[in-house]
Amino acid sequence: MTSVCVFGAGAIGGLVAARLQAAGTDVSIVARGPHRAAIEANGLLLLSGGERILTRPRVADAAELGPQDYVLITLKAQGIEPALPQLRHLIGPRTTIIAAINGIPWWYTYGLPAPFTDRRIKAVDPEGAVWAALPPAQTLGCIVYPAAEIVEPGVVNHTYGDRFILGEPDGARTERAALISRLMIDAGLKAPVRPRIRDDIWVKLWGNMAFNPISALTGATLDVITSDPGTRALARSMMLEGAAIAEALGVRFAIDVEKRIDGAAEVGAHKTSMLQDLERGRPIEIEALLGAVVEMAGWVDLPAPISASVLALVRQRARIAGV
């Protein structure tokens, strides 16, 4: 049987683990604190669309589990490097790593045309430690669209969305991608395998690079950011800078900037993850969402003055908040 380990089984990881376990996949999870203790004692309860799905995935330390067929990493981007000593226990030569993270991932430049081939992105992997420990050749990209939260230890409430877009960095059709896609689809999730995964990364990042930092600076929810003329114009300017950078790196956008902003507006009075983390005193994902974009602007000799200014302000905001 195919073994799947969900590393960092918080809200999104818990959603996937519960769905896969309920569908008969051999799932183990690496979690910590009260959430882990509650799952060990009572199981993992998923609340989703009126369903109550109680599962009992194996809960263990990474060293106990050993190499897995698939390792689904559902940490925040800045949490990956500190977790490498544990993650190494799970990675064997045949392990497929699924990077279910926001923003620009460490593997992004793997296989890109020269002069960007295998170039280190200092904003997300300063010393190259993540690239070395989690080989890009063994990695699948994954873009996460569902929203979920831990309402109490051991209980995950899934509020909307069921799509996890998968893709090989080189766009190849592989059995490893097809197999995990089938397992996730059989578990009731949408998991298409796309040939241009970086295009899909940018569709989500395009909004996150603007809306998340603006929300962190203003405290505003998405409906306010997208309807207020000032913040909407700021978001649009940042997104246009991002689009120019992405296109210079070979990305194609299937929608225009106004439709992307309107799509965010439809989410309504939602606090971005960055604002939620800031309010809770947790580290924020600014480097993966915006720092990497500004860094890559230098690679393609494109100015990104607005994005760079917002990045500096959010970094200062985080320092003042002590996160």
KAVENKA-V377460 format. One record per run of one state. SS is the DSSP state (H for helix, E for strand, - for the rest). FROM is the first residue (numbers start at 0). TO is the last residue. Records with the same first field share a line. If there is no record, write none. Layout:
SS = FROM-TO + FROM-TO
This chain:
- = 0-1 + 7-9 + 22-24 + 30-31 + 42-42 + 48-49 + 55-56 + 59-60 + 65-68 + 73-75 + 90-94 + 100-127 + 133-134 + 144-145 + 152-153 + 160-161 + 168-173 + 186-188 + 190-191 + 193-195 + 218-220 + 227-227 + 248-255 + 265-271 + 279-284 + 299-303 + 321-322
E = 2-6 + 25-29 + 43-47 + 50-54 + 57-58 + 69-72 + 95-99 + 138-143 + 146-151 + 154-159 + 162-167 + 189-189 + 192-192
H = 10-21 + 32-41 + 61-64 + 76-89 + 128-132 + 135-137 + 174-185 + 196-217 + 221-226 + 228-247 + 256-264 + 272-278 + 285-298 + 304-320
